[in-house]
Amino acid sequence: MNGAARRTRWTDDWLDLYNYAAAIGDEEWRLSILHQLEAGETLREQELLEQRRDQLRHDLEEISRQMEDIYHRLREEESGSMRSSLWNAAWQLKKERARLASLLRAGELGPLREHGHQAG
């Protein structure tokens, strides 16, 4: 059973208990179960936030690798138009790296781009 299936099963089990507590009129138990459900939701949100942070770190590392490759190619490239293209790609990656680093520092981890970064 994967993580999503376990979370769904966990929620379903607690909701069954919640409904049973309501059906038998045990208000204290019902509120206790409600608290457990809310705590579980908070935990899931924290897990998603950590996954987003990990994705940002991974993306930053990938950008650094791409930039290192571009700089190595720049040292070897003699063609002016190719050098210009490589500098443009490096500049775009540098801007994206700054954006991602800012998100990571600020903790503003909304939806992330799914398809990595383009080098120009």
Secondary structure as UniProt FT lines:
FT   HELIX           3..24
FT   HELIX           27..76
FT   HELIX           80..106
//
